[in-house]
Amino acid sequence: MQKKFLAGTILSVSLLLVGCSSGSKNVATMKGKTITQDDYYTALKESQSGKSTLQNLVLADALEQKYGSKVKQSDINKQYKKLEDQYGSSLPSMLKQSGYTESSYKKVLRNGLLATQALKDKQPESSKKFKDALKDAWKNYSPKITVQLILVDTEKKAKDVLKEFEADPTTKNFAKLAKKYSKDTSSKNNDGKTTPFDPKSSSTGLDPNFVSAAGKLAKVGDYTKTPVKYGNGNGYFLIRLVDKPGKGNLSDHEKELTDQIYNQWQRDTTVMNPIYGKVLKEVDAKVVDKDMKDVLSSFYQTQSNSNQQGATQQQGGSTSGN
């Protein structure tokens, strides 16, 4: 039931460096042929990956200029520690499979934090856009629930384990059976308990059938009377609700919802591209190579569109007020 590991952030910067010097040194040789730095650079200019690399390098430098002093190494280490806590000894191999080392992935984390700083600077909590988003988030908010689960291979096995549980339908017995039978390694030694999750969220990273069944349990102690098919894999779940807190007040959850809003926005290019455009304009970023001059256009274009929409809204507002 572990969430999928996502190697990367909204701003994942390639570490490809292209060095050009007078005389154009060779970068590769073979019988009767050499590949020079000029050859290499020309090929990069003609490829989409090369253009993306330049775009990312310029943007990363611009963000570093504007917000570098606000991102501390301790912030990066804290984020990396969360990954270590979540994935344990498997983290190095997961990073390697995605093409990262600890050092290079920490650079990715830094760039993500720089992007966060830009987002919060250009779209602060005091802005109308944020206040409207917070209002909507609170309207749709549902508390995170905690359940116990047992995952077994077959429906018959699940029914047999269910009978054992119903003979003593307690938290303690469910925990005992989870440790004995469950194939879910992330929960079986923790009394079968999951980490809290929002059953109404589409981004829990958990099996949809599991989330749907858990969300239908009304009160603490309720459990699934029939085995739940594992929709994304093989097996069947037994699920028991152990915590379902009330909604409470907005003040109790404002930090959680604020983080949620900014995380969602940082994954949304329609939000981030205009912000990146503003940052690039503020540092006067330009691409001087005529063959690559359009690599920043998407940022400036979205910023222009955003400004145009804002002007149209203002004009509409003044007209309606007359």
CYANA upper distance limits for C-alpha pairs under 8 A (distance plus 0.5 A):
  1 MET  CA    184 ASP  CA      7.18
  1 MET  CA    186 SER  CA      7.19
  1 MET  CA    206 LEU  CA      6.60
  1 MET  CA    207 ASP  CA      8.04
  2 GLN  CA    186 SER  CA      7.36
  2 GLN  CA    205 GLY  CA      8.07
  2 GLN  CA    206 LEU  CA      7.95
  3 LYS  CA    204 THR  CA      8.11
  3 LYS  CA    205 GLY  CA      5.32
  3 LYS  CA    206 LEU  CA      7.06
  4 LYS  CA    205 GLY  CA      7.02
  5 PHE  CA     94 MET  CA      8.34
  7 ALA  CA     95 LEU  CA      7.42
  7 ALA  CA     98 SER  CA      6.74
  8 GLY  CA     12 SER  CA      6.24
  8 GLY  CA    105 TYR  CA      8.34
  8 GLY  CA    108 VAL  CA      7.14
  8 GLY  CA    109 LEU  CA      8.44
  9 THR  CA    108 VAL  CA      7.28
  9 THR  CA    109 LEU  CA      7.64
  9 THR  CA    112 GLY  CA      6.31
 10 ILE  CA    112 GLY  CA      6.87
 10 ILE  CA    115 ALA  CA      8.39
 10 ILE  CA    266 GLN  CA      6.96
 10 ILE  CA    267 ARG  CA      6.35
 11 LEU  CA     56 ASN  CA      8.03
 11 LEU  CA    108 VAL  CA      7.78
 11 LEU  CA    111 ASN  CA      6.51
 11 LEU  CA    112 GLY  CA      6.19
 11 LEU  CA    115 ALA  CA      7.55
 12 SER  CA     56 ASN  CA      8.13
 12 SER  CA    108 VAL  CA      6.03
 12 SER  CA    111 ASN  CA      7.53
 12 SER  CA    112 GLY  CA      8.03
 13 VAL  CA     53 THR  CA      7.77
 13 VAL  CA     56 ASN  CA      5.94
 13 VAL  CA     57 LEU  CA      7.12
 13 VAL  CA     60 ALA  CA      7.66
 13 VAL  CA    108 VAL  CA      7.04
 13 VAL  CA    111 ASN  CA      7.98
 14 SER  CA     53 THR  CA      6.38
 14 SER  CA     56 ASN  CA      7.55
 14 SER  CA     57 LEU  CA      7.97
 16 LEU  CA     53 THR  CA      7.70
 18 VAL  CA     41 TYR  CA      7.67
 19 GLY  CA     37 GLN  CA      7.76
 20 CYS  CA     24 SER  CA      6.93
 20 CYS  CA     25 LYS  CA      8.48
 20 CYS  CA     37 GLN  CA      6.70
 20 CYS  CA     38 ASP  CA      7.74
 21 SER  CA     25 LYS  CA      7.73
 24 SER  CA     36 THR  CA      6.39
 24 SER  CA     37 GLN  CA      5.71
 24 SER  CA     38 ASP  CA      6.34
 25 LYS  CA     36 THR  CA      6.07
 25 LYS  CA     37 GLN  CA      6.19
 26 ASN  CA     34 THR  CA      7.00
 26 ASN  CA     35 ILE  CA      6.20
 26 ASN  CA     36 THR  CA      4.58
 26 ASN  CA     37 GLN  CA      6.47
 27 VAL  CA     34 THR  CA      8.26
 27 VAL  CA     35 ILE  CA      6.26
 27 VAL  CA     36 THR  CA      5.85
 27 VAL  CA     37 GLN  CA      6.51
 27 VAL  CA     40 TYR  CA      8.35
 28 ALA  CA     34 THR  CA      6.35
 28 ALA  CA     35 ILE  CA      5.56
 28 ALA  CA     36 THR  CA      7.47
 29 THR  CA     33 LYS  CA      6.54
 29 THR  CA     34 THR  CA      4.84
 29 THR  CA     35 ILE  CA      6.64
 30 MET  CA     34 THR  CA      6.65
 35 ILE  CA     39 ASP  CA      6.44
 35 ILE  CA     40 TYR  CA      7.47
 36 THR  CA     40 TYR  CA      6.73
 37 GLN  CA     41 TYR  CA      6.50
 38 ASP  CA     42 THR  CA      6.53
 39 ASP  CA     43 ALA  CA      6.75
 40 TYR  CA     44 LEU  CA      6.78
 41 TYR  CA     45 LYS  CA      6.73
 42 THR  CA     46 GLU  CA      6.94
 43 ALA  CA     47 SER  CA      6.91
 44 LEU  CA     48 GLN  CA      8.35
 44 LEU  CA     49 SER  CA      7.80
 44 LEU  CA     50 GLY  CA      4.92
 44 LEU  CA     51 LYS  CA      7.61
 45 LYS  CA     50 GLY  CA      6.23
 45 LYS  CA     51 LYS  CA      6.71
 45 LYS  CA    291 ASP  CA      7.50
 45 LYS  CA    292 MET  CA      7.10
 46 GLU  CA     50 GLY  CA      7.79
 46 GLU  CA     51 LYS  CA      8.36
 47 SER  CA     51 LYS  CA      7.03
 48 GLN  CA     52 SER  CA      6.61
 49 SER  CA     53 THR  CA      6.57
 50 GLY  CA     54 LEU  CA      6.90
 51 LYS  CA     55 GLN  CA      6.64
 51 LYS  CA    292 MET  CA      7.47
 51 LYS  CA    295 VAL  CA      6.66
 52 SER  CA     56 ASN  CA      6.59
 52 SER  CA    295 VAL  CA      7.88
 53 THR  CA     57 LEU  CA      6.64
 54 LEU  CA     58 VAL  CA      6.65
 54 LEU  CA    295 VAL  CA      8.04
 55 GLN  CA     59 LEU  CA      6.64
 55 GLN  CA    295 VAL  CA      6.31
 55 GLN  CA    296 LEU  CA      6.77
 56 ASN  CA     60 ALA  CA      6.37
 57 LEU  CA     61 ASP  CA      6.72
 58 VAL  CA     62 ALA  CA      6.69
 58 VAL  CA    285 ALA  CA      7.89
 59 LEU  CA     63 LEU  CA      6.66
 59 LEU  CA    276 TYR  CA      7.90
 59 LEU  CA    280 LEU  CA      7.46
 60 ALA  CA     64 GLU  CA      6.57
 60 ALA  CA    111 ASN  CA      7.22
 61 ASP  CA     65 GLN  CA      6.66
 62 ALA  CA     66 LYS  CA      6.87
 62 ALA  CA    279 VAL  CA      7.20
 62 ALA  CA    280 LEU  CA      6.55
 62 ALA  CA    283 VAL  CA      6.92
 62 ALA  CA    285 ALA  CA      7.87
 63 LEU  CA     67 TYR  CA      6.24
 63 LEU  CA     68 GLY  CA      7.41
 63 LEU  CA    114 LEU  CA      6.57
 63 LEU  CA    115 ALA  CA      7.52
 63 LEU  CA    118 ALA  CA      7.86
 63 LEU  CA    279 VAL  CA      7.49
 64 GLU  CA     68 GLY  CA      4.82
 64 GLU  CA     69 SER  CA      8.47
 64 GLU  CA    114 LEU  CA      7.40
 65 GLN  CA    283 VAL  CA      8.30
 66 LYS  CA    279 VAL  CA      8.03
 66 LYS  CA    283 VAL  CA      8.39
 67 TYR  CA     71 VAL  CA      7.56
 67 TYR  CA    114 LEU  CA      6.61
 67 TYR  CA    117 GLN  CA      7.09
 67 TYR  CA    118 ALA  CA      7.67
 68 GLY  CA    114 LEU  CA      7.31
 70 LYS  CA    114 LEU  CA      8.50
 70 LYS  CA    117 GLN  CA      8.12
 71 VAL  CA     75 ASP  CA      7.27
 71 VAL  CA     76 ILE  CA      8.43
 71 VAL  CA    110 ARG  CA      7.75
 71 VAL  CA    113 LEU  CA      7.19
 71 VAL  CA    114 LEU  CA      7.19
 72 LYS  CA     76 ILE  CA      7.33
 73 GLN  CA     77 ASN  CA      6.68
 74 SER  CA     78 LYS  CA      6.52
 75 ASP  CA     79 GLN  CA      6.95
 76 ILE  CA     80 TYR  CA      6.77
 76 ILE  CA    106 LYS  CA      7.03
 76 ILE  CA    109 LEU  CA      6.72
 76 ILE  CA    110 ARG  CA      6.63
 76 ILE  CA    113 LEU  CA      8.47
 77 ASN  CA     81 LYS  CA      6.50
 77 ASN  CA    106 LYS  CA      8.30
 78 LYS  CA     82 LYS  CA      6.97
 79 GLN  CA     83 LEU  CA      7.27
 79 GLN  CA    109 LEU  CA      8.05
 80 TYR  CA     84 GLU  CA      6.91
 80 TYR  CA    106 LYS  CA      7.70
 80 TYR  CA    109 LEU  CA      8.46
 81 LYS  CA     85 ASP  CA      6.63
 82 LYS  CA     86 GLN  CA      6.64
 83 LEU  CA     87 TYR  CA      6.43
 83 LEU  CA     88 GLY  CA      8.14
 83 LEU  CA     91 LEU  CA      7.85
 84 GLU  CA     88 GLY  CA      5.41
 84 GLU  CA     89 SER  CA      7.97
 84 GLU  CA     91 LEU  CA      6.91
 87 TYR  CA     91 LEU  CA      5.87
 90 SER  CA     94 MET  CA      6.77
 91 LEU  CA     95 LEU  CA      6.62
 92 PRO  CA     96 LYS  CA      6.65
 92 PRO  CA    101 THR  CA      7.80
 92 PRO  CA    102 GLU  CA      7.80
 93 SER  CA     97 GLN  CA      6.67
 94 MET  CA     98 SER  CA      7.00
 95 LEU  CA     99 GLY  CA      6.81
 95 LEU  CA    100 TYR  CA      5.47
 95 LEU  CA    101 THR  CA      6.66
 95 LEU  CA    102 GLU  CA      7.94
 95 LEU  CA    105 TYR  CA      8.24
 96 LYS  CA    100 TYR  CA      5.63
 96 LYS  CA    101 THR  CA      6.69
100 TYR  CA    104 SER  CA      6.26
100 TYR  CA    105 TYR  CA      6.17
101 THR  CA    105 TYR  CA      6.48
102 GLU  CA    106 LYS  CA      6.67
103 SER  CA    107 LYS  CA      7.16
104 SER  CA    108 VAL  CA      7.14
105 TYR  CA    109 LEU  CA      6.79
106 LYS  CA    110 ARG  CA      6.64
107 LYS  CA    111 ASN  CA      6.80
108 VAL  CA    112 GLY  CA      6.78
109 LEU  CA    113 LEU  CA      6.78
110 ARG  CA    114 LEU  CA      6.71
111 ASN  CA    115 ALA  CA      6.71
112 GLY  CA    116 THR  CA      6.79
113 LEU  CA    117 GLN  CA      6.79
114 LEU  CA    118 ALA  CA      6.89
115 ALA  CA    119 LEU  CA      6.70
115 ALA  CA    266 GLN  CA      8.12
116 THR  CA    120 LYS  CA      6.69
116 THR  CA    262 TYR  CA      8.15
116 THR  CA    266 GLN  CA      7.55
117 GLN  CA    121 ASP  CA      6.52
118 ALA  CA    122 LYS  CA      6.60
118 ALA  CA    275 ILE  CA      7.59
118 ALA  CA    276 TYR  CA      8.24
118 ALA  CA    279 VAL  CA      8.20
119 LEU  CA    123 GLN  CA      6.17
119 LEU  CA    124 PRO  CA      8.10
119 LEU  CA    262 TYR  CA      8.17
119 LEU  CA    266 GLN  CA      7.86
119 LEU  CA    272 MET  CA      7.62
119 LEU  CA    275 ILE  CA      7.22
120 LYS  CA    124 PRO  CA      5.32
120 LYS  CA    125 GLU  CA      7.95
120 LYS  CA    262 TYR  CA      8.29
122 LYS  CA    275 ILE  CA      7.10
123 GLN  CA    127 SER  CA      6.73
123 GLN  CA    129 LYS  CA      8.01
123 GLN  CA    130 PHE  CA      7.51
124 PRO  CA    130 PHE  CA      7.43
125 GLU  CA    130 PHE  CA      5.97
125 GLU  CA    131 LYS  CA      7.21
126 SER  CA    130 PHE  CA      7.45
126 SER  CA    131 LYS  CA      7.44
127 SER  CA    131 LYS  CA      6.83
128 LYS  CA    132 ASP  CA      6.52
129 LYS  CA    133 ALA  CA      6.70
130 PHE  CA    134 LEU  CA      6.57
131 LYS  CA    135 LYS  CA      6.68
132 ASP  CA    136 ASP  CA      6.83
133 ALA  CA    137 ALA  CA      6.55
133 ALA  CA    261 ILE  CA      7.59
134 LEU  CA    138 TRP  CA      6.62
134 LEU  CA    257 LEU  CA      7.43
134 LEU  CA    258 THR  CA      7.52
134 LEU  CA    261 ILE  CA      7.85
135 LYS  CA    139 LYS  CA      6.76
136 ASP  CA    140 ASN  CA      6.82
137 ALA  CA    141 TYR  CA      6.35
137 ALA  CA    257 LEU  CA      7.22
137 ALA  CA    261 ILE  CA      8.32
138 TRP  CA    250 LEU  CA      7.23
138 TRP  CA    257 LEU  CA      7.97
141 TYR  CA    247 LYS  CA      8.26
142 SER  CA    198 ASP  CA      7.11
142 SER  CA    199 PRO  CA      8.47
142 SER  CA    200 LYS  CA      7.58
142 SER  CA    247 LYS  CA      6.88
143 PRO  CA    198 ASP  CA      6.85
143 PRO  CA    244 LYS  CA      7.66
143 PRO  CA    245 PRO  CA      6.72
143 PRO  CA    246 GLY  CA      7.14
143 PRO  CA    247 LYS  CA      6.18
144 LYS  CA    196 PRO  CA      5.83
144 LYS  CA    197 PHE  CA      5.13
144 LYS  CA    198 ASP  CA      4.90
144 LYS  CA    199 PRO  CA      7.60
144 LYS  CA    244 LYS  CA      7.49
144 LYS  CA    245 PRO  CA      7.93
145 ILE  CA    196 PRO  CA      5.68
145 ILE  CA    197 PHE  CA      6.05
145 ILE  CA    198 ASP  CA      6.86
145 ILE  CA    199 PRO  CA      7.79
145 ILE  CA    241 LEU  CA      8.22
145 ILE  CA    242 VAL  CA      8.36
145 ILE  CA    243 ASP  CA      6.08
145 ILE  CA    244 LYS  CA      5.34
145 ILE  CA    245 PRO  CA      7.61
146 THR  CA    193 LYS  CA      7.38
146 THR  CA    194 THR  CA      6.53
146 THR  CA    195 THR  CA      6.85
146 THR  CA    196 PRO  CA      5.16
146 THR  CA    197 PHE  CA      7.27
146 THR  CA    241 LEU  CA      6.92
146 THR  CA    242 VAL  CA      6.24
146 THR  CA    243 ASP  CA      5.52
146 THR  CA    244 LYS  CA      7.28
147 VAL  CA    192 GLY  CA      8.40
147 VAL  CA    193 LYS  CA      6.09
147 VAL  CA    194 THR  CA      6.34
147 VAL  CA    196 PRO  CA      8.25
147 VAL  CA    214 ALA  CA      7.79
147 VAL  CA    239 ILE  CA      7.07
147 VAL  CA    240 ARG  CA      5.93
147 VAL  CA    241 LEU  CA      4.94
147 VAL  CA    242 VAL  CA      5.65
147 VAL  CA    243 ASP  CA      7.29
148 GLN  CA    174 PHE  CA      8.02
148 GLN  CA    175 ALA  CA      8.13
148 GLN  CA    191 ASP  CA      7.52
148 GLN  CA    192 GLY  CA      5.15
148 GLN  CA    193 LYS  CA      4.68
148 GLN  CA    194 THR  CA      6.74
148 GLN  CA    239 ILE  CA      6.19
148 GLN  CA    240 ARG  CA      5.58
148 GLN  CA    241 LEU  CA      6.92
148 GLN  CA    242 VAL  CA      7.28
149 LEU  CA    178 ALA  CA      7.50
149 LEU  CA    182 SER  CA      8.40
149 LEU  CA    187 SER  CA      8.06
149 LEU  CA    188 LYS  CA      8.48
149 LEU  CA    192 GLY  CA      5.61
149 LEU  CA    193 LYS  CA      6.89
149 LEU  CA    194 THR  CA      7.91
149 LEU  CA    237 PHE  CA      7.00
149 LEU  CA    238 LEU  CA      6.01
149 LEU  CA    239 ILE  CA      5.08
149 LEU  CA    240 ARG  CA      6.97
150 ILE  CA    177 LEU  CA      8.14
150 ILE  CA    178 ALA  CA      5.68
150 ILE  CA    181 TYR  CA      7.65
150 ILE  CA    182 SER  CA      5.27
150 ILE  CA    183 LYS  CA      7.87
150 ILE  CA    184 ASP  CA      7.66
150 ILE  CA    188 LYS  CA      7.89
150 ILE  CA    192 GLY  CA      6.94
150 ILE  CA    237 PHE  CA      6.04
150 ILE  CA    238 LEU  CA      5.60
150 ILE  CA    239 ILE  CA      7.19
151 LEU  CA    158 ALA  CA      8.33
151 LEU  CA    178 ALA  CA      8.47
151 LEU  CA    181 TYR  CA      8.11
151 LEU  CA    182 SER  CA      5.27
151 LEU  CA    183 LYS  CA      5.86
151 LEU  CA    184 ASP  CA      6.36
151 LEU  CA    235 GLY  CA      6.99
151 LEU  CA    236 TYR  CA      6.13
151 LEU  CA    237 PHE  CA      5.15
151 LEU  CA    238 LEU  CA      7.13
152 VAL  CA    157 LYS  CA      7.11
152 VAL  CA    158 ALA  CA      6.62
152 VAL  CA    181 TYR  CA      7.33
152 VAL  CA    182 SER  CA      6.20
152 VAL  CA    183 LYS  CA      6.39
152 VAL  CA    235 GLY  CA      5.93
152 VAL  CA    236 TYR  CA      6.04
152 VAL  CA    237 PHE  CA      7.19
153 ASP  CA    157 LYS  CA      7.50
153 ASP  CA    158 ALA  CA      8.30
153 ASP  CA    183 LYS  CA      8.43
153 ASP  CA    234 ASN  CA      7.07
153 ASP  CA    235 GLY  CA      4.71
153 ASP  CA    236 TYR  CA      6.79
154 THR  CA    158 ALA  CA      6.81
154 THR  CA    235 GLY  CA      6.06
154 THR  CA    236 TYR  CA      6.69
155 GLU  CA    159 LYS  CA      6.74
155 GLU  CA    227 PRO  CA      6.99
155 GLU  CA    229 LYS  CA      8.49
155 GLU  CA    235 GLY  CA      7.85
155 GLU  CA    236 TYR  CA      6.48
156 LYS  CA    160 ASP  CA      6.79
157 LYS  CA    161 VAL  CA      6.72
158 ALA  CA    162 LEU  CA      6.56
158 ALA  CA    227 PRO  CA      6.53
158 ALA  CA    236 TYR  CA      6.92
158 ALA  CA    237 PHE  CA      7.63
158 ALA  CA    238 LEU  CA      7.45
159 LYS  CA    163 LYS  CA      6.85
159 LYS  CA    226 THR  CA      7.84
159 LYS  CA    227 PRO  CA      7.24
160 ASP  CA    164 GLU  CA      7.10
161 VAL  CA    165 PHE  CA      6.79
161 VAL  CA    177 LEU  CA      7.96
162 LEU  CA    166 GLU  CA      6.62
162 LEU  CA    225 LYS  CA      8.46
162 LEU  CA    238 LEU  CA      7.79
163 LYS  CA    167 ALA  CA      6.88
164 GLU  CA    168 ASP  CA      7.75
165 PHE  CA    169 PRO  CA      5.84
165 PHE  CA    170 THR  CA      8.23
165 PHE  CA    173 ASN  CA      6.98
165 PHE  CA    174 PHE  CA      6.71
165 PHE  CA    177 LEU  CA      7.97
168 ASP  CA    173 ASN  CA      6.87
169 PRO  CA    173 ASN  CA      7.20
169 PRO  CA    174 PHE  CA      7.67
170 THR  CA    174 PHE  CA      6.76
170 THR  CA    221 GLY  CA      8.18
171 THR  CA    175 ALA  CA      6.65
171 THR  CA    221 GLY  CA      8.37
171 THR  CA    242 VAL  CA      8.27
172 LYS  CA    176 LYS  CA      6.76
172 LYS  CA    191 ASP  CA      8.29
173 ASN  CA    177 LEU  CA      6.69
174 PHE  CA    178 ALA  CA      6.54
174 PHE  CA    191 ASP  CA      7.83
174 PHE  CA    192 GLY  CA      7.96
175 ALA  CA    179 LYS  CA      6.78
175 ALA  CA    188 LYS  CA      8.18
175 ALA  CA    190 ASN  CA      8.18
175 ALA  CA    191 ASP  CA      4.49
175 ALA  CA    192 GLY  CA      6.08
176 LYS  CA    180 LYS  CA      6.82
176 LYS  CA    191 ASP  CA      7.50
177 LEU  CA    181 TYR  CA      6.34
177 LEU  CA    182 SER  CA      7.92
178 ALA  CA    182 SER  CA      5.33
178 ALA  CA    188 LYS  CA      5.70
178 ALA  CA    189 ASN  CA      8.18
178 ALA  CA    191 ASP  CA      7.03
178 ALA  CA    192 GLY  CA      5.81
179 LYS  CA    188 LYS  CA      5.34
179 LYS  CA    189 ASN  CA      6.18
179 LYS  CA    191 ASP  CA      7.38
179 LYS  CA    192 GLY  CA      7.61
182 SER  CA    188 LYS  CA      6.36
182 SER  CA    192 GLY  CA      8.42
183 LYS  CA    188 LYS  CA      7.84
184 ASP  CA    188 LYS  CA      6.45
185 THR  CA    189 ASN  CA      7.86
186 SER  CA    190 ASN  CA      8.39
187 SER  CA    191 ASP  CA      7.33
187 SER  CA    192 GLY  CA      5.12
187 SER  CA    193 LYS  CA      5.99
187 SER  CA    194 THR  CA      6.52
188 LYS  CA    192 GLY  CA      5.00
188 LYS  CA    193 LYS  CA      7.97
197 PHE  CA    204 THR  CA      7.10
198 ASP  CA    204 THR  CA      7.52
199 PRO  CA    204 THR  CA      8.40
199 PRO  CA    211 VAL  CA      6.08
199 PRO  CA    212 SER  CA      7.27
199 PRO  CA    214 ALA  CA      7.65
199 PRO  CA    215 GLY  CA      5.61
200 LYS  CA    215 GLY  CA      8.02
206 LEU  CA    210 PHE  CA      7.69
206 LEU  CA    211 VAL  CA      7.21
207 ASP  CA    211 VAL  CA      6.78
207 ASP  CA    230 TYR  CA      7.37
207 ASP  CA    231 GLY  CA      6.88
207 ASP  CA    232 ASN  CA      6.48
208 PRO  CA    212 SER  CA      6.51
208 PRO  CA    231 GLY  CA      7.36
208 PRO  CA    232 ASN  CA      8.38
209 ASN  CA    213 ALA  CA      6.65
209 ASN  CA    228 VAL  CA      7.51
209 ASN  CA    229 LYS  CA      7.38
209 ASN  CA    230 TYR  CA      6.95
209 ASN  CA    231 GLY  CA      6.31
210 PHE  CA    214 ALA  CA      6.60
210 PHE  CA    228 VAL  CA      7.38
210 PHE  CA    229 LYS  CA      8.39
210 PHE  CA    230 TYR  CA      7.42
210 PHE  CA    231 GLY  CA      8.48
210 PHE  CA    237 PHE  CA      7.78
211 VAL  CA    215 GLY  CA      6.52
212 SER  CA    216 LYS  CA      7.09
213 ALA  CA    217 LEU  CA      7.57
213 ALA  CA    224 THR  CA      7.86
213 ALA  CA    228 VAL  CA      7.82
213 ALA  CA    239 ILE  CA      8.39
214 ALA  CA    224 THR  CA      8.48
214 ALA  CA    239 ILE  CA      7.12
214 ALA  CA    240 ARG  CA      8.13
214 ALA  CA    241 LEU  CA      7.68
217 LEU  CA    222 ASP  CA      6.33
217 LEU  CA    223 TYR  CA      7.17
217 LEU  CA    224 THR  CA      8.13
217 LEU  CA    240 ARG  CA      8.39
217 LEU  CA    241 LEU  CA      6.99
218 ALA  CA    222 ASP  CA      7.24
219 LYS  CA    241 LEU  CA      7.45
219 LYS  CA    244 LYS  CA      7.53
220 VAL  CA    240 ARG  CA      8.46
220 VAL  CA    241 LEU  CA      5.61
220 VAL  CA    242 VAL  CA      5.57
220 VAL  CA    243 ASP  CA      6.36
220 VAL  CA    244 LYS  CA      7.22
221 GLY  CA    240 ARG  CA      6.81
221 GLY  CA    241 LEU  CA      5.96
221 GLY  CA    242 VAL  CA      6.58
222 ASP  CA    240 ARG  CA      6.33
222 ASP  CA    241 LEU  CA      6.13
223 TYR  CA    238 LEU  CA      8.00
223 TYR  CA    239 ILE  CA      6.01
223 TYR  CA    240 ARG  CA      4.62
223 TYR  CA    241 LEU  CA      6.73
224 THR  CA    228 VAL  CA      8.17
224 THR  CA    238 LEU  CA      6.65
224 THR  CA    239 ILE  CA      6.05
224 THR  CA    240 ARG  CA      7.14
226 THR  CA    238 LEU  CA      8.10
227 PRO  CA    236 TYR  CA      6.25
227 PRO  CA    237 PHE  CA      6.06
227 PRO  CA    238 LEU  CA      6.08
228 VAL  CA    236 TYR  CA      5.75
228 VAL  CA    237 PHE  CA      5.39
228 VAL  CA    238 LEU  CA      7.03
229 LYS  CA    234 ASN  CA      8.48
229 LYS  CA    235 GLY  CA      6.84
229 LYS  CA    236 TYR  CA      5.10
229 LYS  CA    237 PHE  CA      6.94
230 TYR  CA    234 ASN  CA      6.42
230 TYR  CA    235 GLY  CA      5.90
230 TYR  CA    236 TYR  CA      5.84
230 TYR  CA    237 PHE  CA      7.22
248 GLY  CA    252 ASP  CA      7.22
249 ASN  CA    253 HIS  CA      7.65
250 LEU  CA    254 GLU  CA      6.19
253 HIS  CA    257 LEU  CA      6.68
254 GLU  CA    258 THR  CA      6.44
255 LYS  CA    259 ASP  CA      6.70
256 GLU  CA    260 GLN  CA      6.72
257 LEU  CA    261 ILE  CA      6.63
258 THR  CA    262 TYR  CA      6.82
259 ASP  CA    263 ASN  CA      6.51
260 GLN  CA    264 GLN  CA      6.66
261 ILE  CA    265 TRP  CA      6.67
262 TYR  CA    266 GLN  CA      6.51
263 ASN  CA    267 ARG  CA      7.10
264 GLN  CA    268 ASP  CA      7.06
265 TRP  CA    269 THR  CA      8.43
265 TRP  CA    271 VAL  CA      6.51
265 TRP  CA    272 MET  CA      7.56
266 GLN  CA    271 VAL  CA      7.79
266 GLN  CA    272 MET  CA      6.72
267 ARG  CA    272 MET  CA      8.30
268 ASP  CA    272 MET  CA      6.75
269 THR  CA    273 ASN  CA      5.86
270 THR  CA    274 PRO  CA      7.65
270 THR  CA    302 THR  CA      8.00
271 VAL  CA    275 ILE  CA      7.46
272 MET  CA    276 TYR  CA      6.59
273 ASN  CA    277 GLY  CA      6.59
273 ASN  CA    298 SER  CA      7.85
273 ASN  CA    299 PHE  CA      5.48
273 ASN  CA    300 TYR  CA      8.50
273 ASN  CA    302 THR  CA      6.79
273 ASN  CA    303 GLN  CA      7.68
274 PRO  CA    278 LYS  CA      6.85
274 PRO  CA    299 PHE  CA      6.26
274 PRO  CA    300 TYR  CA      7.42
274 PRO  CA    301 GLN  CA      8.43
274 PRO  CA    302 THR  CA      5.68
274 PRO  CA    303 GLN  CA      4.63
274 PRO  CA    304 SER  CA      8.40
274 PRO  CA    306 SER  CA      7.53
275 ILE  CA    279 VAL  CA      6.93
275 ILE  CA    299 PHE  CA      8.47
275 ILE  CA    303 GLN  CA      7.80
276 TYR  CA    280 LEU  CA      6.63
276 TYR  CA    299 PHE  CA      6.67
277 GLY  CA    281 LYS  CA      6.64
277 GLY  CA    299 PHE  CA      5.00
277 GLY  CA    300 TYR  CA      5.45
277 GLY  CA    302 THR  CA      8.07
277 GLY  CA    303 GLN  CA      6.33
278 LYS  CA    282 GLU  CA      6.65
278 LYS  CA    300 TYR  CA      8.27
278 LYS  CA    303 GLN  CA      7.56
279 VAL  CA    283 VAL  CA      7.00
280 LEU  CA    284 ASP  CA      6.55
280 LEU  CA    285 ALA  CA      5.69
281 LYS  CA    285 ALA  CA      6.65
286 LYS  CA    293 LYS  CA      8.11
287 VAL  CA    292 MET  CA      7.20
287 VAL  CA    293 LYS  CA      5.53
287 VAL  CA    294 ASP  CA      8.36
287 VAL  CA    295 VAL  CA      8.22
287 VAL  CA    296 LEU  CA      8.31
288 VAL  CA    292 MET  CA      8.14
288 VAL  CA    293 LYS  CA      6.76
289 ASP  CA    293 LYS  CA      6.37
296 LEU  CA    300 TYR  CA      7.21
297 SER  CA    301 GLN  CA      6.25
298 SER  CA    302 THR  CA      6.67
299 PHE  CA    303 GLN  CA      6.78
300 TYR  CA    304 SER  CA      6.61
301 GLN  CA    305 ASN  CA      6.69
302 THR  CA    306 SER  CA      6.56
303 GLN  CA    307 ASN  CA      6.70
304 SER  CA    308 GLN  CA      6.60
305 ASN  CA    309 GLN  CA      6.66
306 SER  CA    310 GLY  CA      6.75
307 ASN  CA    311 ALA  CA      6.70
308 GLN  CA    312 THR  CA      6.69
309 GLN  CA    313 GLN  CA      6.70
310 GLY  CA    314 GLN  CA      6.76
311 ALA  CA    315 GLN  CA      6.69
312 THR  CA    316 GLY  CA      6.57
313 GLN  CA    317 GLY  CA      6.57
314 GLN  CA    318 SER  CA      6.76
315 GLN  CA    319 THR  CA      6.67
316 GLY  CA    320 SER  CA      6.71
317 GLY  CA    321 GLY  CA      6.74
318 SER  CA    322 ASN  CA      7.13
